[in-house]
Amino acid sequence: MKKRVFCALTATMMALSMAGCGSGSPSSAATAETGGASSAAATGEKTVVEIWTNDRHDLDYVNKKIEEYNATNTDNIEIKQTVVTDDYFNMLTMAKTSGTAPDLATLNGGAAQFDLKMFAESGIIRPLNDYLANASEEYVRNTDYQDHLYEGMNVLGEDIYWIPTGQRSGTRVLYNKTLFEQAGITEFPKTLDGMVEAAKKITEAGNGQYYGYAATVSSPAERCLAGVAEKSGQNQYGYDYVNGKFDFSGYKPVLEGFKKMFEDGSVLPGSQSQQVDAMRAQFAAGTVGMWPNASQEAGVFTTQFPIDSFEWGVAEIPTLDGEVHGTQTAVPQKGYVMLSDTDVPDAAWKVIEYFASEDFLKGYFESGFSLPSSKHMQEVVDTTKTGRIQDFGTYDYEGVYPMPPSVTIEGEDRSTVLWSAAMGERDIDEAIEDLNTRYNEALERDIKMGKVKRLVIKDFDPMHPSEGTVEYLDQ
């Protein structure tokens, strides 16, 4: 019964999406069922495992591998995958409520909207501990999962809810070497002040034809700001782990540096209101000296916006003083949560193991969709096939921070406020005071209401943020 209701829901979602868009436009929820007519005829004999995903960048590869699995696996399992790109986590919550949830859902560590604690305590997802305790040797070898347990992101206490199979690098700065040379800059600067000065020199040399830096309305530019803050000793969440409260004051000098780029006119005019692909196109056209983003850009500038008119480099994010004082976030990628309502958990686990198989992951990494997170996969991947993604390789100072309490704030979130201050739209001191006040008020309120607990790590080390002793306090 569950499967028939789910298919009806998917059909309704598709119909609504196509009604709101042209038939040539990507839908907000579109089925990508694989296996062909032969597997459809055998559905009654097979165990169907339904998956939801919000990933599109790797869809062609994943669908191809699902087709192979459906045609060749000896466990009589058929995978059916559905793409849900709009309101993904709310859709999962609604599916749980209506009894139409899938068996598995794709998850990436960068999913800021995913509240692991809420999903776990609401019984939407189930721990994988029992399966991990009996996982195949190949799964353990290909994931190094015991080295990728992050409190609040994929783990709550002793309960493990998903395992990443890859990772996205921390933010880098892609730069146009030709524009740097024309501006008399011989190497990428190691300090934020140096990057601001480089943006100014490039803009002056461009004389209105090209500019030093590009921003966007969405995350890449903000990720650069967060990366500078993290490497300079201020974590991106603005959370004081030692004292268990929010404190964004460490962002002040970082915000001042980015604000100066806007004041100097070094940012491509109007770019801060543009979407990501529009600015990628500008960088590929040679009108922007610097473009910040992570390892996914390796594939973007090879296939989507190929660059052949100039040489581009990949630089590390600068810091305030040129030295590294904190961990920069490298986001865990491509894991699967198991929904608690699944009636085929054993088959669902076999599918999770397939997505962590060497055959699947080797092609995935060699296609440039992600970086391998296990030592074994790093050794077996043929780097000659991965293009420029090796230029984004992770560094020793990259890692994962424990997720702070997910509080319910009133008004704009931290990312919106910080980036607005960086663009000069609001006073920096007032912005920081506003965030400290609203986030801590929400924290105290939610603790009293029993919605969250205070996260405290007394031995917190910003260079090794996931190694401290975690405590959850009721007050």
N, C-alpha and C positions, 0 to 999 in steps of 0.2 A: 504493500500500500504506500509505503514511504516513497518508493521510486516513482510511482505514477504521479503522486502529488508534486514531487520535485520537478518532473518533466513539465507538468502543467504550469508551474510557477515560472520555469525558464521560458516556456513559449510565450507566456503573458508578458514577461519582461522584454523579450525580443520584439513583440508586436508593438509595445509602447515605445520602445526605443526607435524602431523604424518609422513609427508615426511621427515622432518628433524630429527625425533627421531624414535627409535624403538617403536613398538606398545605397548610395556610394559612400556614405559617411560611416566611420566606425561606431558601432553601437556601444552603449554603456554596459550591456550584458549580452554576450553572444555565445552560443554554444560552439564548442570546437570538439565535437565528438569524433573519435577516431575508431578505426577498425574495419570500416567498409561494410558492404552488404553481407559478406560471409559471416563476420562476427555478429552482425545484427540478427542474423538468422539463428545464431547459436546462443543468443542472450538467455533464453530460458534454461540453458544447461550450464551457463557460466556464472561465476560469482562476479557481480558488477561492483566495482569500486568507483564511487563518484568523487571528483576533485573539483574544488573551486580554486581559481587563481586570479590575481590581479596583475600578473606579469604579461606584457605583450612583446617586449623586446626580444625574447627568446622563443616565441611561440612556434615558429616554423620548425625549429630544431626539436623542441619538446614534443610536438605533435608527431613528428617523424619517428621519434623513439617510442612513443606510445603505440603507434601503429605496429612497429616491430615487436614490441612486447606482447600486444594483443594477439599477434599472429604466431608467436613462437613459445610463449611461456608454457611450462608444463604443469602449472598449478590451476589451470582452467579459470583464470582470472581475466576480466575485461575491464580496462580503465576507460572511464568516460570523463572528459574534462570540460569544464565550463568557465569561460572568461567573464569576470565581473569587475569592471574597472571603476565604476562610480559607487561611492558610499560602501565600499567593500565590507568594512567591519560591522557597520549597522545592518547590512544585508545578512551577514552571518548570524547576528543576534536575532534578527527577525525570523530567519530560517529555523533557528533553535526553538523559538516561541511557537511557530506554526507546525513544527514537526517535519520540516522539509530540509533539514540541514544535510550537507554532503557528508561523506565519510572522512575526507581529508581536505585541508585548505593550505595553500601555499602561504609562506610567511617569510618576510625579510626583516632583519634587525633594524633597518632604517624606517620601519613603519611607525611613525610617531603616534598615529592614532590608535595603535594597538595597546590596550591596557591588559597586560597579562594577568594581573591580579583579579581584575573584574571578570575576565573570561574564565579563569580557573574557579574562582569562588562562586560564580553563577552556574557552574556545572556545564558550561558550553563545550569545554575541551577536557581531555583526560590526560593524566600523566603517562609517560612512556617507560617508566622505570622497569616494569616487569619485562617488557620486550627488550630493552637495552641490556638487561642482565643476561639475556640469552641471545644477544645479537650475534650474527655471523662474524667470523674472523675478518671477512672482506669488509663488512660494514665498519667495524672498529678501526681497521687499518686505513680505510679511505676517508674517515671523518675525524679521527683523533678526538672523538667527542668529549672525552674526559678533560681535554684541554680547552674546551669551548663551552663551558657552563658559566653563564653570566646571570647573576642575581637580578631579578626583576625584568630581565629580557627574555630568557628562555627557561629560567629556573626560579622556583619559589621555595626556599628552604631546601628540603630534600627531594622535592618533586621536580622532575624534568619534563618539560612539555614539548620541546622541539629541538632539533639539532641542525645547525647550519652545515651545508656541504661546501660552501665557498665563502668568499668575502669580497667586499668592495674596498678599494684602497681609501685611505683618507684623502681629503681634497688636495689637489695639486693646482699649480698655475700653469696652464698652457700658454706659450708665448711665441710671438712671431719674431724669429731671429733676424730677419731682414730689417724689420722696423727698429729693433734694438740696435743693430749696427748703424743704421742711418742716424739714430739719435746719439751715437757715440757711447753706447752702453755695451761693455764687453762681456759681462756675466750677470746672471740674475741675482738681485740683491738678497741678502740674508735677513735684513731687518724690515719692519713695516715702513719706517721712514724712508728707507732706500727704495722700496716698491712705490711709495707715493711720489718720490722724486723721479723715478724712472717713468711713471705714467705721465708726469708733467713734461718731461723732455720729449717723449714720443709725440705727445699732443702738439707741442710747440713746433716740432719738426714736420708734423702732418699738415699744419696750416689749414685746418678745416677739412682735409681729405681723409685723415684717419686720427684715431684717438688712443690714449694709453690703456683704457680699461673699459670693460663692458659689464653692466649690471643686468638684472632681470627682475621681473615682478615676483619670481618664485625662488627656489632654494639655492642655486649654485653660488650666487654672490654672498648670500647669508652664510653658506657653508664655509666660504673663505674666511669671513669674519670670525666664525666660530672656531675654525682651525687655528687662526692666529692666537685667539684667546686661550685655547687648550694648550698649545705648545708653549705659551707664555705663562702657564700655571693656573688658568681659570677655566674650569670645565664648562662645556657648552650648556649644561642644564642650569648653571647658576646656583648649584646646591652646595652648601657647606656640610660635607659628610661628617666631619668631626663633631660639629655642634648640632647637627640635625635641623638645619633651617636653610632658607633660601638667602643668597647674598650675591647680587649682581655687580657689586662695586668694582670688582676686578676688570670689568669690561670697559671702564672709562677710557684708559689710554688707547685701547684698540678702536673704540668708536671715534675718538678724536682723529686718529690716523685716517680712517676711511672717510670721515667728514671732510678732511682737507682735500682729498681727491675730488670730491664733488665741488668744493669751493674753488679749486684750481681750474675747473672746467675740463678735467682730465678724463671724465667718464663720458662715453658716447651719448650725446643728447637723446633723451627719450628712451634710452635702453631700459631704465628701471621700470618702465611700464610694459615691457615686451616679454613674451614667453621665451622659453629656453631655445627652441629650435630657431627662432628668429635671430637670436644672438649667436648661435652656432654658425648660422649662415653668414653673419657679418664677420666673424673671425675667419672663416674659410675664404671669404672674399678679400681678406687682407686689410680691412678697415679698422681693426682693433688689435692693439699690441698684446693685451693680456686677457685671458678668459679662464676663470676658475671652475673646475669640476673634478670629478673622480674618474676611476678607471674605465667607466662605461664610455668615455669619450674616445678611447682607442678605436673601438668599432665605428663610432659615429663619424670620425674624420677619415676612416678608411672606405666606408661604403655609403653612408647617408650623405655626408658633405665632404667628399674626397678633396684633399688639399694637394695640389701639384704645382702651384705657382710660387711657393716659398717653402723654406724649411722651418718647421716648428719644433720647439723643445718642450720638455715637461720638467718643471721646477718644484722643489719642495716649498710648502707654505713658509713664509718668513715669520719671525717672532719679533717681540719688542726690542730685544737686545742682541739678537743673533744667536742666542743659545736656547737649548731645549730645556724647559722646566716642567713640562707636563706631557701626558699622553695625548696623542691625537687620535680621534675616533676612526677606526677602520670597521666598517659595518658588516656584521655577519649576514650572509646571503643564502637564499634558497633552502629553506627547511619546510617541514610539513607538520602541522598540528593535526591530531586525531580528534574528531568531534565525538563527544560523549554518547551521542545517540546512535552511533554507527552500529549496525547489526552484523557487520562483517569485520571485526577488529583484526583478526588474524590475517585475513586477505589484505586489509589496509596496511598492516605492517610489512607484508611482503612487497607491496608497492613502494613503501618508503625505502626499503632495502634496495629495490631496483633502482630508484633515483639516486642512490648512493653507490651504485655499482661502478666498477672501473670503466666498463664499456660506456656507460652513460656519461660519467663525469669527464672522462678524457676528451671526448668530442665536445662536451659543453665548454670546458676550459680552453680548448684549442680553437674554438669559435670566438673566443674573446668575450664571453658573456659575464665572466667572473674570474676571480683569482682563486687558486686552490688553497684550502685552509689546512690540509693535512700534509705531513712531510712526504708520505708515499706518493700522493697525487702530484706534488711539486716535482718529484723525481721522474714520474712517468710521462708527464705532459711534454709534448714536442714543442719547445718554445719557438722553433722556426715557423710554426703555423699560427702563432698567436699575434703576429703583427706588433704594433706599438704597445700592446698592453704590458709588456715587460718593463717599459719605461715608468709605469705606475706602480711597480712592485712595492710591497709593504716594507716598512722600516721597523727597527727594534723599538722605537718610541711610540708605535701605534698599538692600540688595544681597544678595550671596551670598558666603559664606565658602568657601575651599578645604576639601575634606573631609580631615580628619586621617587617619592610618593606622587602618584598621579592625582593632583588636586583639582578641584572644580573652581576655577577662578571666574571672577566677574570682569568683563571687558576684554581687551585685546591680549593675546598671548605674548610670551617673551620674544619670539622671533619677529613678530610684527613690530613691537615697540622698539627693539634694538635696531632693526634695520631702518626704521623711520628716523631714529636718532642719528644713525650713520649718514643718512641722506640730508641731514640738517633740517628735517621737518619738525623736530621738537628738541628742546634743551636736553643735553645729555644727563646732567645731574638730576633734573626732574624726572626723566625717563627711568633712571636707575632707582630713585626713591619710590616712584610709582610701582615698579615691579617688585621691589622688596616688600612694600606695604601689602599689595594685593596678594602676592603669592604666599606670604607668611600668614596673613589673615585667613586665607583659604586653607592652609595647612592646619592651623590650630582649630579651625571650625570642623574640618573633616575628621581630624583626630577625635575630637569630642563626640562627634556623631557616629564614630566607629567605622567610618568609610575607609580610612587609611591608618597606617601606623607610622610612627616617626622612624626613619632610617638613620642609624648612627653607626659610623665606622671610626672608632677612636684612633686606630692605627692606620688611618687612610694615608696612602702615599700616591701623589698625583702621577708619579712615574710608573706605578704598578697598581692602578686603581681597582683591579678585580681580585687582588690578593689579600685585602684586609679582612678583619673579623666583623661580620655583619650582625647588627642587633636591630630588632624591631621593637619599638617602645610604644606603650599605650598612652603616653602623655608627653 
